[in-house]
Amino acid sequence: MVTVKQLVIGFVSLFAIGILALFLATGWYTVDETEQAALITFGKVDETITEPGLHFKLPWPIQNVRVLPRETFALRVGYQETDSGLSYSDEAKMITGDENILLADLIVQWRITNPEQYLFNSNDPEGILFNASSASLRGVIGSSLIDEVLTDQRPEIEARVREYLIELIEAYEIGITVMDVKLQDVELPNEEVRQAFMEVTDAREERLTKINEAEKYRNQLINEAEGEQDAVISRAEGTSIERVERARGDIARFNALYNEYRQNPDITRQRLILETLETVLPGTDIYILDSNNDTVNYLPIRPIERRPEAEGGVTNER
């Protein structure tokens, strides 16, 4: 007959075996390199595990673990996959700041960086991210002109969408970090409108090309005129310097001649007369007469100087 004591011992043994089996079944877990784990104790996250390997915990229901990926995800806004390929969704239709309709789609790269907020602050964090991305894109497109969106302002629009989206996600505190935002295709709603816009764009580009060519020709003419101006100024400055130096030389010559005149007025006067005659009548033989109109004998220095030069000889001064 089984006694009460034996029943108690058997019950305690069964309970211990159950606890041991429960610990063996739920007391350990693994985390690989692409995962992170949230260790939850009585419904509250105590620790975030990022080290890969085998880890131990208290058995359920004391502690449990939620394993989350650490990879980067891509969220598509504005288009979806179908059997025939990618197609625009209703979120892609947007109105620009100048009241034009276009189709725009976006890819948002995001990652889970706070497991506690991701698990407990929202029932659908990815849905919140999708709505916030759509709202950010619509807000930026709605404040931009259609030319800016379709031409060279796309990098600025991407940066503004990313900035607004990061602010929203940080305010919502859903444990998600936005890594990057890429604006994909931006198109007009139908072929007729697209063709008209392309014609307008081509005309604008042609206009800019003509303006650039005109500016280039204008700059060329300005450079040529400035070069000619500099050349004229340089010649004028050279002529000015030449005349100034010549005037200084004439002044120095006059001063030297004046000093000689003050010392020997008669001789200097006769010398000036003879030099003037040589200048006015070049190549003319000069004869000096006395008061009786007789020719005065003198040493003809000029013919003697010219004769060796004509014969190609060299004279030595004595």
Phi and psi in degrees as a GROMACS rama.xvg file:
@    title "Ramachandran Plot"
@    xaxis  label "Phi"
@    yaxis  label "Psi"
@TYPE xy
-79.4047  130.33  VAL-2
-89.4574  170.213  THR-3
-65.3571  -36.1671  VAL-4
-63.9058  -41.8651  LYS-5
-65.6185  -36.677  GLN-6
-64.0599  -41.6548  LEU-7
-64.5019  -43.7131  VAL-8
-62.7107  -40.7171  ILE-9
-65.5821  -40.0702  GLY-10
-64.9405  -42.1701  PHE-11
-64.7086  -38.3994  VAL-12
-65.6828  -43.2624  SER-13
-63.1524  -39.375  LEU-14
-64.6661  -41.6634  PHE-15
-66.0828  -40.4677  ALA-16
-64.4555  -38.1558  ILE-17
-64.7621  -42.0606  GLY-18
-63.8982  -41.1184  ILE-19
-65.4687  -41.6928  LEU-20
-65.957  -39.843  ALA-21
-64.2138  -38.8673  LEU-22
-66.2479  -42.1404  PHE-23
-65.5453  -31.0935  LEU-24
-82.7674  -35.5996  ALA-25
-124.253  8.53607  THR-26
-93.2773  4.65087  GLY-27
-145.669  156.303  TRP-28
-156.452  162.579  TYR-29
-121.874  149.005  THR-30
-131.313  124.248  VAL-31
-92.4627  -175.625  ASP-32
-70.1626  -20.8594  GLU-33
-99.9106  12.7455  THR-34
-127.647  165.774  GLU-35
-141.515  152.088  GLN-36
-127.918  142.491  ALA-37
-106.845  116.106  ALA-38
-85.9189  115.87  LEU-39
-110.322  125.976  ILE-40
-116.533  114.731  THR-41
50.4194  42.9022  PHE-42
85.15  6.22938  GLY-43
-125.728  136.476  LYS-44
-74.9803  118.185  VAL-45
-93.3888  -32.2038  ASP-46
-155.726  147.965  GLU-47
-109.049  121.565  THR-48
-98.5864  122.649  ILE-49
-118.821  -12.3125  THR-50
-78.337  126.863  GLU-51
-71.4122  152.379  PRO-52
132.414  -168.379  GLY-53
-90.83  131.575  LEU-54
-130.677  154.018  HIS-55
-117.492  155.132  PHE-56
-150.712  170.673  LYS-57
-71.8802  149.085  LEU-58
-67.7736  158.252  PRO-59
-64.2241  141.116  TRP-60
-96.9117  12.6549  PRO-61
-69.7733  -51.4512  ILE-62
-131.238  145.813  GLN-63
-141.644  167.871  ASN-64
-127.699  137.365  VAL-65
-115.728  116.758  ARG-66
-93.6989  128.365  VAL-67
-123.998  149.94  LEU-68
-75.4099  152.909  PRO-69
-108.06  5.03843  ARG-70
-74.0083  168.54  GLU-71
-94.5571  126.781  THR-72
-100.771  158.978  PHE-73
-120.524  121.251  ALA-74
-104.588  127.605  LEU-75
-98.9028  130.325  ARG-76
-125.645  121.42  VAL-77
106.56  -14.4666  GLY-78
-149.078  160.297  TYR-79
-142.702  160.411  GLN-80
-89.2666  134.069  GLU-81
-127.744  179.651  THR-82
-64.0787  -30.4985  ASP-83
-90.1917  0.515821  SER-84
124.806  -155.65  GLY-85
-86.2684  140.742  LEU-86
-142.221  152.978  SER-87
-71.8117  143.212  TYR-88
-102.722  179.996  SER-89
-63.7087  -29.0856  ASP-90
-67.1714  -15.7479  GLU-91
-77.1885  -20.7605  ALA-92
-79.678  120.521  LYS-93
-139.092  159.573  MET-94
-113.824  130.003  ILE-95
-81.5087  175.627  THR-96
-66.7751  -24.2603  GLY-97
-99.9969  25.5582  ASP-98
62.4416  44.5171  GLU-99
-113.304  147.496  ASN-100
-98.767  136.193  ILE-101
-146.673  170.349  LEU-102
-112.647  125.97  LEU-103
-136.254  141.521  ALA-104
-132.782  157.93  ASP-105
-140.981  146.145  LEU-106
-118.67  126.171  ILE-107
-112.678  122.941  VAL-108
-96.7305  124.786  GLN-109
-140.338  165.319  TRP-110
-148.485  148.522  ARG-111
-81.9745  117.962  ILE-112
-117.918  -13.2846  THR-113
-135.019  93.4962  ASN-114
-59.8305  -35.6433  PRO-115
-63.1083  -47.6903  GLU-116
-65.7321  -38.4906  GLN-117
-64.3922  -35.6283  TYR-118
-84.9354  -33.4448  LEU-119
-118.863  -14.722  PHE-120
-88.338  -11.3101  ASN-121
-156.752  147.238  SER-122
-79.9779  -24.3113  ASN-123
-142.66  75.2479  ASP-124
-64.5481  -33.6659  PRO-125
-68.5004  -35.6915  GLU-126
-65.1711  -38.7182  GLY-127
-63.8183  -41.7865  ILE-128
-62.116  -40.8691  LEU-129
-63.1766  -47.3347  PHE-130
-65.4406  -39.2955  ASN-131
-66.4694  -37.6746  ALA-132
-65.9192  -43.8216  SER-133
-63.3007  -41.459  SER-134
-65.884  -40.7833  ALA-135
-64.2889  -42.8472  SER-136
-65.4673  -43.2017  LEU-137
-64.5212  -38.7009  ARG-138
-63.9936  -41.6976  GLY-139
-71.7088  -44.4177  VAL-140
-62.3432  -39.2417  ILE-141
-67.2314  -18.0304  GLY-142
-106.121  10.5209  SER-143
-117.918  156.884  SER-144
-83.9016  154.669  LEU-145
-64.0585  -33.805  ILE-146
-63.7088  -38.6069  ASP-147
-65.8384  -39.0713  GLU-148
-71.8699  -38.1495  VAL-149
-89.1669  -10.0368  LEU-150
-117.104  -115.585  THR-151
-99.9515  9.25906  ASP-152
-102.047  10.0986  GLN-153
-62.849  -41.6344  ARG-154
-59.4533  -39.5393  PRO-155
-65.8989  -37.8228  GLU-156
-66.0773  -42.8274  ILE-157
-58.4441  -44.0406  GLU-158
-63.7009  -40.4097  ALA-159
-67.5384  -41.4625  ARG-160
-61.8352  -44.2467  VAL-161
-62.0649  -42.3913  ARG-162
-63.5978  -46.9764  GLU-163
-63.7429  -41.3803  TYR-164
-66.0758  -41.2781  LEU-165
-61.637  -41.251  ILE-166
-62.0802  -42.613  GLU-167
-65.1197  -46.2587  LEU-168
-65.3481  -38.2573  ILE-169
-65.6293  -35.0713  GLU-170
-70.9078  -33.9062  ALA-171
-75.9156  -25.0437  TYR-172
54.281  59.8233  GLU-173
-108.276  12.7806  ILE-174
77.1709  16.7735  GLY-175
-114.084  141.257  ILE-176
-118.528  128.499  THR-177
-82.1058  122.157  VAL-178
-89.1769  -43.1167  MET-179
-160.559  159.767  ASP-180
-132.611  128.003  VAL-181
-124.185  119.868  LYS-182
-82.8846  119.368  LEU-183
-87.1671  -125.176  GLN-184
-75.7951  137.706  ASP-185
-127.452  113.664  VAL-186
-134.238  162.049  GLU-187
-83.0505  156.627  LEU-188
-67.6952  -28.2376  PRO-189
-144.427  168.574  ASN-190
-67.2885  -35.7562  GLU-191
-65.0625  -46.2597  GLU-192
-66.2788  -39.113  VAL-193
-62.4583  -41.5834  ARG-194
-65.5748  -41.8004  GLN-195
-63.3892  -41.3877  ALA-196
-66.365  -38.0483  PHE-197
-63.9948  -37.5902  MET-198
-64.8173  -41.9162  GLU-199
-63.5014  -42.2121  VAL-200
-63.2358  -42.9526  THR-201
-62.5463  -41.5395  ASP-202
-63.669  -39.3384  ALA-203
-65.7347  -42.3417  ARG-204
-64.4418  -39.6862  GLU-205
-64.1082  -39.4159  GLU-206
-62.0232  -44.568  ARG-207
-64.5833  -36.1181  LEU-208
-63.4916  -44.7634  THR-209
-62.447  -40.7856  LYS-210
-63.5031  -42.9886  ILE-211
-64.1241  -40.053  ASN-212
-65.0761  -40.7256  GLU-213
-64.7537  -41.2086  ALA-214
-63.8101  -38.825  GLU-215
-63.2512  -44.6348  LYS-216
-65.282  -41.0663  TYR-217
-61.21  -45.4195  ARG-218
-63.8197  -36.3761  ASN-219
-62.5521  -46.4976  GLN-220
-63.6171  -39.7815  LEU-221
-63.4699  -43.2899  ILE-222
-63.4559  -41.9801  ASN-223
-63.7648  -43.3815  GLU-224
-64.3556  -40.9232  ALA-225
-65.632  -38.004  GLU-226
-64.1098  -44.0325  GLY-227
-64.2425  -39.1355  GLU-228
-60.9957  -44.9314  GLN-229
-62.8084  -38.2213  ASP-230
-64.6682  -44.3485  ALA-231
-61.8042  -43.3906  VAL-232
-63.8733  -40.7594  ILE-233
-63.7526  -43.3812  SER-234
-63.3105  -41.6353  ARG-235
-63.7545  -41.6546  ALA-236
-64.9625  -39.0308  GLU-237
-63.4142  -43.8552  GLY-238
-62.3582  -40.7106  THR-239
-61.8615  -45.0219  SER-240
-64.5108  -41.0276  ILE-241
-61.1955  -44.5611  GLU-242
-68.347  -37.4035  ARG-243
-64.0275  -44.287  VAL-244
-66.2654  -38.2326  GLU-245
-63.3974  -41.5665  ARG-246
-63.6326  -37.6526  ALA-247
-65.6741  -39.7135  ARG-248
-63.4772  -42.213  GLY-249
-62.8389  -39.2704  ASP-250
-63.9625  -44.5265  ILE-251
-63.1989  -40.4698  ALA-252
-64.347  -42.0843  ARG-253
-64.348  -41.3978  PHE-254
-64.1593  -40.6718  ASN-255
-65.0386  -41.745  ALA-256
-66.1175  -35.9541  LEU-257
-65.7463  -39.9629  TYR-258
-63.3525  -40.3835  ASN-259
-65.9356  -37.6554  GLU-260
-65.1187  -38.4468  TYR-261
-65.8307  -32.5743  ARG-262
-80.349  -43.5663  GLN-263
-135.105  83.1689  ASN-264
-63.1085  -44.4891  PRO-265
-66.6602  -49.5739  ASP-266
-61.0395  -43.9803  ILE-267
-64.1671  -37.8252  THR-268
-64.8421  -45.5873  ARG-269
-62.9526  -39.2796  GLN-270
-61.9549  -42.9071  ARG-271
-63.6576  -39.0221  LEU-272
-63.7106  -45.7295  ILE-273
-63.3008  -42.798  LEU-274
-65.2402  -35.8086  GLU-275
-66.4318  -41.1875  THR-276
-63.3904  -39.985  LEU-277
-63.178  -34.8324  GLU-278
-73.8003  -43.5785  THR-279
-73.1742  -40.5618  VAL-280
-119.122  76.6206  LEU-281
-69.6918  145.808  PRO-282
76.7649  7.80699  GLY-283
-94.6389  134.798  THR-284
-74.5068  136.607  ASP-285
-108.747  130.494  ILE-286
-119.561  137.564  TYR-287
-107.007  125.641  ILE-288
-106.682  149.902  LEU-289
-92.3664  -168.372  ASP-290
-68.589  -19.9598  SER-291
-93.9002  14.0461  ASN-292
61.8945  26.1938  ASN-293
-95.8294  145.929  ASP-294
-71.0264  132.21  THR-295
-92.6733  128.896  VAL-296
-72.118  132.265  ASN-297
-148.149  161.132  TYR-298
-78.9704  114.341  LEU-299
-75.3177  88.6384  PRO-300
-69.3438  -41.4785  ILE-301
-62.6735  -48.6288  ARG-302
-61.4104  -37.0167  PRO-303
-63.7698  -38.4242  ILE-304
-68.0906  -36.4877  GLU-305
-77.9546  -26.8597  ARG-306
-65.1016  -47.6631  ARG-307
-63.6043  -33.8987  PRO-308
-65.6109  -40.2648  GLU-309
-67.5451  -35.6034  ALA-310
-84.1699  -4.84019  GLU-311
81.3868  11.22  GLY-312
-90.9275  179.928  GLY-313
-127.813  132.065  VAL-314
-102.341  151.901  THR-315
-113.383  133.319  ASN-316
-78.8659  138.204  GLU-317
